[in-house]
Amino acid sequence: MSHATAIDSFRTTDFYFASTLLALATPLDEVEWRGKRATFLFTLSRQEAHDLSKQYANGTLKVSPRDLFAAISELRRFLDDHRHD
């Protein structure tokens, strides 16, 4: 019997964590707006979301500085282009 990994939408309002997930090539599904605040929705299994969140909070998540810088720039441009004022 095979066990499929449950894929869920993971949400965060943390811009830098969202940028980190992008730098790790995590698919960004959607950005939801509530006023001027953005919520980022990613496709992640619950376990993967838990593991990455824990590593991020502990400062042990490894990501290429170049990829992180590029992801931060990309996400800032996206937000500037799609901001709801």
Secondary structure, 3 states (H helix, E strand, C coil): CCCCCCEEEEEECCHHHHHHHHHCCCCEEEEEEECCEEEEEEEEEHHHHHHHHHHHHHCCCCCCHHHHHHHHHHHHHHHHHHCCC
